Amino acid sequence: MSYYIINGGHRLEGAVSVGGAKNAALAIIPAAILCGEPCVIENLPYIDDVRVMTELLSQIGAKTEFSSNGVLCIDPSGINNVCVTFDMVNSLRASYYLLGALLGRYGHAEVSFPGGCPIGQRPIDQHIKGFKALGAEVEIENGIVKAKADKLVGSEIYLDIASVGATINIMLAAARADGITIINNAAKEPYIVDVANFLNMMGASVKGAGTDIIRINGRKQLHGCNYAIIPDQMEAGTFMIAAAATGGDVIINNVIPAHLDAISAKLMETGATVREGNDGRDFYVRVSSSRRLRSVNIKTLPYPGFPTDLQQPMMALLSTAEGTSLVMETMFEERFNHVNGLNRMGANISVSSRTALVQGVKRLMGAQLQVTDLRAGAALVIAAMMADGKSKVENIHYIDRGYEHFEHKLCGLGADIVRLG
Ligand code: UD1
């Protein structure tokens, strides 16, 4: 099993470029099933989750071909199987998008109950409610979600929770349904807009993505297209936090600054400097800090609030901030698995239910650390870079699922990280 050895104490300096958005990629790859023609998807991140999703498509008969620079060609015309019951699904939460895509295209899908990072219960009742509203029969048997419909018919759906996954899954199935579907209380995350743009490029009619009401006018046919995925908001946010946490000065290129407003605002509250700019080609954010940061309170919220995915990296930063921070996690009940590791390094964090009380300490010390999920991995790597001395960070396969070339990008900024094992 691979692990990192990280020598802390180096401030990050220089420039880094952000890859394509993981959560958009994991929806857009299966969405390509919805047409019968090849699609070319550009700006895909080099991460394990993308490789697994692509492999799942190949296993059901699609032709998939990666070329250089994160470009994937998917030809779904050979799909001959609507059952995705492989062991692989267990490691991929986003496999649930195969349900919406296969159901939309073939009126039938059987997909193993999705796995993913252990950060809470993560039910899919809202996805199922949406499919049922479109006329599908849905059953769960032996851990397999089976959805079937003679004909999908557009419908009005009110989501009880503004779920990213349910919103996208319903959009996928509704894109090929007969008539109009309206999703009320839809999630508004940037990935949703990206998936809607992709569907529209295939000839679908999806309006209102990015607001809480999305209207989909189903189409009998969709066609192939070329599409480039947006930059990853969470990867950008992770580098922003790492820059501030190490007292560094980093330019993060290829970002959409508006997607980063919540994190920029919080970093500025801590005393870090955040500037946005445009070098004539791309937008960038530049984050720097030269003194001890201040404590801040955080409450995770759906977009455009502070993202749950950055709560964990941000807590690493706050562990040495001056004063006491309150961090409230409202999205996923078990997203505090990184706290043990931070406390092993000398942090003073106590958790009660969904709130963590972070009493800033002067410094962290290197330790042996176990990654428990993707963003906990980012948090522990940031903490190890902040710490005095050497850390060993184990279980980094979680990091490989969602950060492309993570240690290479950080080493390019001056970090001292070696992958071993
Ligand atoms: C997606 C992202 C994840 C991000 C999260 C919130 C992907 C692959 N993952 O996860 O990185 O942290 O959005 O921005 O895109 N819920 C239900 N019933 C449902 C669906 C969700 O109760 O049917 C609950 C969840 O348990 C959670 C909340 O709704 O408490 C939000 O979940 P959701 O937005 O669906 O997150 P994911 O799509 O799983």
Residues whose N, C-alpha, C, O or C-beta is under 5 A from the ligand:
A	BS01	UD1	N23 L26 A94 R122 P123 I124 D125 Q126 H127 I161 A162 S163 V164 G165 A166 T308 D309 M331 F332
